[in-house]
Amino acid sequence: MLYEKIEKLKKWLRESNNIIFFGGAGVSTESGIPDFRSVDGVYHMNYKYPPETILSHRFFIENPKEFYRFYRDKMIFNNVSPNITHKKLAQLESEGKVSGVITQNIDGLHQAAGSQKVLELHGSIHRNYCMECHRFYPLSYITEAHGDIPICQCGGIIKPDVVLYEESLNSEILETSVQLISQADLLIVGGTSLSVYPAAGLIRYYQGDKMVLINKTVTSYDNLANLLIQEALGKVFNDI
């Protein structure tokens, strides 16, 4: 059954020249980056608040020290590399097949693999800016900063350029994502539970008849898929 589904996906890949990939945390977990929602025993011992509370705008403003303690520990992974999914998508882009990657991840691994057209719905750990003077800083400034809270040369607090809870997504990135998805002849949705909005709702703009949904677990959008593959992304992309 899996073989037949992968063969069908390969056929659609050959026939399509405007492919859009929409991905979530499952794309990066195979590179060793855990989904922060997977709360483990270590988490319970180290933190008094759930991830959704710590990664909120209000918490960042009111308790930046505790925010950065969690952020540095759970959200930044320096020694990780792109996996087969990242690499295959970059290859397909170089071949003129993939027109864009829309990601909910903030790790920059798609760009590291060579993808050029990447829309980061939730921002990136690699961009950080001063909340006072808006000067930008690289990730290294956050990881190597002295003290608990990274401070700008002007004295302002530096904030990661990631979308926190209670914050809105970038309207320009949203509009471009809608345009790309609505015009795609093949939409591949992978490694996402499709439970985080408004990002998850973007796939409803797809107007074609080749939506492929690849995820190990059931999602609330399974009924919309023209091809449903409940398997690890790495397994599927290794075989195409």
C-alpha positions, -999 to +999 in steps of 0.1 A: +000+000+000+028+025+009+047+015-022+016+023-044+012+057-027+048+066-031+047+056-068+016+079-072+035+107-055+065+102-078+041+103-108+026+136-096+061+150-091+071+142-126+039+158-140+041+190-119+062+221-123+047+244-097+050+224-064+045+241-031+056+224+002+039+233+034+057+219+065+057+218+103+077+205+132+079+170+118+102+182+091+129+191+116+124+164+142+143+141+119+173+164+122+172+160+160+151+191+168+123+181+192+088+195+190+087+218+220+051+206+227+065+172+236+068+180+273+092+156+290+103+148+326+132+172+323+109+199+313+087+194+343+117+196+366+132+228+350+102+250+343+072+262+362+052+272+332+039+254+301+057+262+268+027+281+254+029+305+284+067+311+282+066+316+245+039+343+247+044+381+241+032+390+275+056+366+293+086+378+272+078+414+282+072+406+319+098+380+324+125+381+297+150+363+320+129+332+323+119+334+286+155+333+275+163+305+299+137+283+281+144+298+247+182+290+248+176+256+262+146+244+241+144+264+209+180+269+197+199+239+183+233+248+167+247+214+159+219+202+136+220+196+098+193+194+071+178+160+066+167+142+035+134+161+033+152+195+034+178+183+008+152+168-016+131+199-016+161+220-023+170+196-052+135+198-066+137+236-065+170+236-084+153+214-110+125+239-114+099+218-098+094+234-063+083+270-065+083+276-027+086+262+008+062+275+034+074+265+069+061+268+104+097+261+117+121+287+129+154+268+125+165+279+090+173+243+079+155+247+046+179+276+037+209+256+050+199+228+026+199+252-003+162+263-007+160+298-020+122+305-018+114+300+018+085+317+036+089+315+074+055+319+089+067+320+125+100+338+119+136+326+125+160+322+153+187+335+131+173+370+131+171+391+163+165+427+169+166+454+195+132+465+207+144+501+210+166+510+181+157+480+158+193+470+151+195+434+140+218+408+156+228+372+145+220+341+164+255+340+178+248+372+198+220+355+216+239+323+223+271+340+234+257+370+252+269+377+287+241+378+312+207+363+312+191+388+288+208+399+255+211+436+255+217+459+225+245+484+224+219+511+229+207+494+261+175+479+247+164+443+251+169+421+221+140+400+209+142+370+186+124+377+153+100+348+160+062+350+163+052+345+199+018+336+211-004+367+212+015+381+182+002+383+146+019+366+117+035+389+091+008+399+067+030+401+036+043+365+042+007+353+048-005+370+015+024+355-005+017+320+011-019+322+001-009+332-035+016+304-038-008+277-024-038+289-045-017+287-077+001+254-070-006+224-092+008+201-065+007+209-028+027+187-004+018+191+033+042+174+056+052+169+092+024+190+107-006+182+129-023+212+112-035+224+146-018+258+148-038+287+133-039+307+112-010+288+095-030+255+093-059+272+075-037+282+046-040+248+029-077+255+023-067+280-004-054+252-025-076+249-057-061+218-074-066+181-071-032+170-060-029+177-023-006+152-006-007+150+032+023+132+048+021+129+086+026+100+110-005+108+129-041+117+120-049+154+113-083+172+111-075+178+074-070+142+063-103+143+045-091+171+022-061+151+010-061+136-025-032+114-013-028+106+024+005+090+035+007+082+072+045+077+074+076+095+085+087+123+060+122+109+058+110+075+047+088+090+020+114+116+007+141+090+007+121+069-017+111+096-042 
